[in-house]
Amino acid sequence: MAQYLGDGVVVYFGYPHSHEDDVERAIRAGLELIDAVAEIDASFGRAMGVDIEVCVGVEAGPVIVGDIIGEGASRERAVIGETPNLAARLQNLAKPGQVVIGPNAKSLLGGNVQLRDLGRSEIKGSAEPMHVWSVLGLGFAGGRFEKYRDRQLSNFVGRGDELDRLVAAFERTRAGENVLVQIVGEAGIGKSRLVYEYLNRRPSTTRSLIGYCASYNNATAFFPFIDMFRRVLDLDDSDSLQWDISRIEAALSRGGLSRGQEVPYVLNLLGLAGGQAIDPDLIGVQTQAAVTRYIRNQGRILPTILFVNDLHWVDERSEAIVRDLARIREPTGVLILCTYRPEYEPRWPAGIAVEHIELSPLSNSDAASLFQNCYGTSDEYVIDDIMLRAAGNPLFLEELAGHMRDPGSRKTTESAKPADSGIPDTLAGLLLERVDAQSLTAQAIMRTAAVAGRRFTAALVAGADDKDDDQSAFLQHLESGLIIQDGIN
């Protein structure tokens, strides 16, 4: 909450802490605010004879954050840039109960956001009419890969061995062994793409159960399993009041759940009210038992793959379900497949069979092949420069290629270099999120390094925070992977 302006409020997303999905977070907050105000209007506004309504404008872009100004309730950080003004103008365009977004915000959204094109509108302070959209709703999509999967997929390269290991792990499951596979790697390294390719190649006589964790829902109990049931039951993104409860009850019953004892808890998990009462004191325990039983029942019917994506954002209840499934000794017919980033430390039960797959950056040849597929160039200078910038990360390679294809993203002179294109907006939030997760000392070092250039000596930045004045203090910050040691001198 940055500032109160009469009957309005200014909210920053991405400051003071960045997230890779800040635009979606802003839109989600706007939609929830509209719903909350509608409830207040229904219960209070009408009784008082007034209409209480809200309009929301969202835009994305860079700003410079300065010193604190004002006093008391008016204290705020001075922000320099056109983005806050554009968001205010978009809010003025919005009708009551509407979220309106600009072109920068739209460019950072995935296919899970439903929009209505409002055409171009005159915006005060803008030299040309601005293209704007209203938000119709947010779909129940998974992670970054799934949200952007409607784009043409690039070639799948460099992960043949890992794909073979997944196939072998599932064969062990079919032979009666209980196996848990954990795929570990930094953001964008290809975890979700690897699983996508594997699931698309699995035998037709198998079943997959898929649930995604989300960064903004890690406090929502059972969130990936809510996602799983919505996929299994083919529940769309319409209001849950439109869903056919009798159809859902029948499907859960066919899945082996008791209509009287277990189905009501799954319905409650989905935000539905069935005909059976549930015990409020036992909701957590009974829901966990019902979800676990459903998954085990699927394994008895067909060999099953349970895929839980982005486990680094998992809630405690969901994590407990995965652990409970992993510790079962008798054959379950369920391969547990999880992906997570290196900062997460799983607490698996002792003695279980864990297949650890750690994804490394692509080799130079695979990275070059991927970039050429995305950008369509054989220019060695361009490829070498991009290889250095992307460091073998498939997502970085794809986004840099897409950014360079955009004529507005770089200089158009023949002397333009790949580095002139800057960092794609689609990666900025993800990279800043990694920087924000570092200590203040590490952040000071990275700020100095950013000015020094891509390559620098440890001595140059060792005292960046005015506290550490030796190289050993600097070297301890190399573990983040944001600064890489490539030599000693």
N, C-alpha and C positions, 0 to 999 in steps of 0.2 A: 504494500500500500504506500504509494509515493506521495500522494497529495489529494486533499479534499478541496473541491472547487464548487462551492455552493451546493447544488443538488447533484454534483458529479464527483467522480473519483478517478484518479490516474493510478494505474497499477503497472509495475514493470515485471516482465517475465524475462529471465536471462540475466538479471542483476538483483542482488549481488552474487548469485550463484547461477551458473549456466547449466542447461540440460539440452540434450540432443533433440528434444521434442517440445521446446518452449512455445512454439506457435500453437501446436495442438493443445497444450496445457491452457493457454490463454483462451482459446475458443471453447474448450470444455468448461472452464470457469465461467465464461460469459453465458453459455447455455444453462448451466446450473443456477447462475444468478437470476436469469430470467424466470426459471421454474420457481425458485424460492420467492421472488417478488410476486409472482402470480398467486402463490398460496397466501401471502400476506394480504394481497388485494382482496382475495376471496373471503378471508376471515375478518379483516379489519377495515380495509378500504371501503367496501360496499356498505358496511355498517355505519361508517362515518359519512357516506355520501360523496366519496372522492375516488378517483381512479389513480392507483399506484402502478406505474409502468416504468420500464427500463429499456434503454437502447444501448447497444454495445458496438464499438468500433475497434478493430484490431489491425495493426500493421507492423511489419518487421523491418529492421534496418539497423545500421551501426549508429551509435551515439558516443559522445565523450562525457564521462561522468566526472564532475568537479567537486568543489568543496560544499560543505553543508551551509545553507543559507536560511534565513528566517529564524523565528523563535517560537517556542511552545508548540502548539498543534500545527503551526505553519512551517516547522523545520523540515527541510527536504534537501536532497542532493541536487545541485545544479546540473542539468542535463542539456548538452548542446548537440543539436542535430534536428533534422526535419521530421524524424519518425514520430515523436510524440504529437507534433502538430497535425501530421497526416492522420494519425489515429483519431484525434479529436474531430477532424473534418469528416471522417468516415462515420463517427458516432452521430454527427449531425445529420448525415444522410439516412441513418437507420430509422426504421419505423419502430413504434413500441413493440417490444417482444422480438426484436430482430438483431442478429449479429451480422455486421457488414465488414468485409475484409478487403484489403488492397492487393495489388499484384505481387509484392514481395512476400507477403504472408502466404498467398496461394501457392507460390513456387516452392514453399517448404512443406507442403502438405502431401500426404499419401492418398491412395484411392479410398480410404475408409471414411473420408469426409465428403458428405453430399452437399453440393453447392448449386445455387441458381445464379446464372449470369444476369447481372443487372445492366450490362452495357457500360458505356463510358459516361462519366459525370464530371461537370465542372467542379474543380476543387480549388478553393482559395489558396493562393500561394504556389499553385502548380501551373507551369507554363502551358501544359496541354491537358485535355480531359483525361481523367484516370479511369482505367478499367476496374470495376468493382464487382463483388459477388456477395450474396447473402448465404449464410450457412443454414442448411435445412436439417442437418443432423450429423451425428458421429456414429459410424459403424463400429461393431465390436470386433475390430481387427487385431492381429497379433503384433509382432515386432516390426522393425524397419523393413526387413526383407519382404514380408507378406504385404505390407501396406503399399510398397512400390513395385510389386510383382507384375502389375498390369503393364509396366514398361517391358520392352523387349529384353529378354535375358541375354547376357553376354555368354561367350563360350565358357564351358566348365573345364578348367585346366588345373593341373598340378595337385589333384587330390585323389589320384587313383588308388594309392596304397591305403589311404584312410577309408575309402569306399569299400575296399576289399575287407578291411577289418570289421566294418559294420555288418557286412554280409556274413562273415564268419561268426560274429557274436550272435547273430540271430539263429544261425544253424545250431549253435550250442544250446540256445534256448529251446528250439524245436526238439532237440535230443534229450531234453529233461533237465538241463542245468539252468539255474537262475543267474542271470547276468545283468549287471548294471554298467552302461556305457556312459562315460562323461567326456564330452568334447569341450575343450578349454581353449580360449584364445581371446585376444583383444577385440574390441569393437571393429567390425568391418572385415575381419580376417577370413570370413567365409563359413562360419559355423552353421548358420541357417541354410545357406545354399547347399552345403554338403548333405544335410539331413533331407532337404527338398529333393535332391537328386536320388538319394537312397530310397526314400519313400515312393518316388515315382517308378522305381525299378523293382520294387519288392514283388513277390509272387501274389497273384490275385487271390490265393487261398489264405490270405492273412488279413488282419484287421489293424487299423491304426487309431489310437486315441491321442488327440493333440490338444495341449493347453499351453497358452502363453502367459507368462508373468508380465507385468507392466510397471514401469518406474513410478507412475503416479498412483498405483493401486497396491503397493506392498504392505499397506495396513488393512487391506480388505481380505478377510479370512476366506480361504479356499478359492481365491480369484482364478488361478489357472484351471481349476476344475469346474468353475462356473463356465469358463470358456469352453472346456471340453464337452460339457453337457449341451451347450448351445450348438456346438458343431454336430454332435452325435444326433441330437433331436431335430436338427435343421431348423433352428429358430432364427427368424430374420431379425432385422434391426428395428422393426416396428414396435409400438407400445406393447408391453407384455400383456395388457388387458385384451389384446387382439388374439393372443395365442389360444389354441384349443387345448384346454387342460385335460380333457378326457383322452385325447390322442397322446399327450405326453405321459399320462399315467399308464396307459396301455403299453407304450414303448418301454418305459422303465420296468414295468412288470415282466415284459418279455425278456428284459435284460437280467432277470433273476432277483429283482428286489420285491420285498413284501409290500403289497398295497397298504396294509394297515400299519406296519412298523417302520418301513424304510422310505417308501415313496414320498410320504409327507415331508420328510426332511430335505429331500432333493428338490421338491417343489418350493419349499421355503428358501432354499439356496438360490433358486432362480427368481425369487421375488414373487412367487405365486402362492395362493391360498387354496389348499385342497379341502376335501370333505372331512379329513381326519385331523384331530387335534394333535399338537406337538407339545412336548414338555419343555418349557422355556429354560429350565435349569439344566437340561441335558442336550441342548441344541448342538453345541460344539462336539461333544463326544459322539452323539448319535449320527450327526452329519458325517463326521470323519469315518465312522464305521460303515455307513451306507455307501460312501464314495469308494472306499477300499473294497467292499464286497462287490460292487458293480464291476470294477476293473478286474478283479479276480475271476468273476463269472465270465467275462469276455475271453479271458485266457483259456478257460475250460472249453469254450465253444470253438474258437479258432486261435491259432498262434497270433499273439497280439504284440504290437509295439506301442508302449506308452511314451510319448514324447512331451517332455516339459521343457519349454524354451526359456532362456534368460533366467536361470535359477538364481542369479545374483540379486534379483528383485523379488524373490519368493517370500510369501508370508509364512508365519510360524506354523499355522495349521496345515498348509499345503506341504511344507517341508516335512512335517511329521507323517503325512500320508506316504510320501515317497520313501521315508525311512522304514515305515511299517511294512511296506511292500518288499523292500530290499532285504529285510531280516527274516522273511518267511523261508523256512527250510525245505518244505516239500515243493516239487515242481509246480510252477504257476502257469507256465506257458506265456508269460509276459516278459518281454525285453524292456527294461527301463532305460530310456535314452534321455539324457539331460545335456543342456549346453549352458555354459556360464563363462564369465570373464575371470581373469586371474585373481582379482581382488577377493573373490568369494572363496570361502573355505568350507567345503561340505563336511558334515558330521555323519558319515556313513557308519552303520553298525560294524563291529569287528567281525572278521571272518567271511565277509561276503566277496563274491567274485566281481572285481571292478576292472573294466577295460578302460584305460586312460588314453585318450587321443588328444594330443596337444597340437594345435595347428600353428605352424610356423609361417613366416612371410613366404610368398611365392619366390621361387628361384628367378634369377634374372631372365632366363629364356622364357619361362612361363609367364612372368610379368609382362615381358615385351610382347608376347603373343596375345595376351589379354588386351593390352592397350591398343595394339594394332587392330584387333577385332572391333574395339569400341570407337576408335578415332580414324582408322583407315589411313595411316601414314607409314612409310618405311624410312622416313628421315631419321638417320641415326642420332643426330644432335638432339632432336625433339625427344626421341625415345630415351636416350641416356639421361636427359634432364628430368623427365617424368619419373624414370626409375629411381633417381636419387630422392625426389620429393615424396614419392608414394611409399618407398621402402618396402615394396612387396605386398602392401595391403590391397586386396582386390577392390574393396569399396572405394578407397582413395583413388585407385587407378581409374575406375569407372566414372567417378564424379569429376575428376580432373579432365578426363576425355570429354565428358559432356559439357563441362564448363568451357573448354577450349573450342568446342564446336559452336558455342553461342557467340555470335559476332559482337555482342555488346559487352562481353566479359573481358576483352583483351584489346590491346592496340592492334590496329589494322595495317600498320606499315609492314613492309617486307622484313624490316630488321627486328620485328617483335620477337621476343623470346617466350618460351613456355612459362617462365616465371612471371612474366608481365601479367598473366591472367589472374594472379592472386589466388586466394583460397576460396573455393566455392562456398556460397552461403549454406549449401546443404551439408557441409562438413564443419563449418565454423562452430556451431553449437556443440557438436560432439567433441571437438578438440578443446574448446574452452571448458567443457565439463571435466575433462581430464586434468587440465591445468588447475581448476578450482579445487580439485581433490588433493592437491599437493600442499605441503606445509608452506607457511608464509616465506620461509627462507628459500625454498625451492622456487616459489613463484618469483621472488626477487631475482634469483639467478636467471630464470628464463626470460624475464623482461630485459635484463642486460644482454643476454645472449641474442635476443631478437634484434637488438640494435647493432651488436657486434657483427652479425652475419651468420650464415649457415654453418661455417666452421670457425672455431676460435680455440684459444688455449685456455686451460683450466685457470692459469694464473690471472688471466684477464678478468674473469668473472667470479673468482673465489671469494672476494670480499663484497659481493653485490649487496648484501643486506646490512653492511656496516658493522657486523658482529663477527662473522667468520672470516678470518684472514689467512687461512691456510688451505692448501689444496685438498687435504684429507677431508675437511668439512664439505668441500664442493663435491668430491667424488661419491660421498654417501647419497647424494641426490640423483645419481645416475640410474638407480634402480627403477625409477618410474617408467623408463623407456622413452621419455620425451626428450632426453638428452642422451646421446650415444657416444661412447668413447671409441674412437677409431684409430688411436695411436698414442704413443708416449714420446714426449720430447722435453 
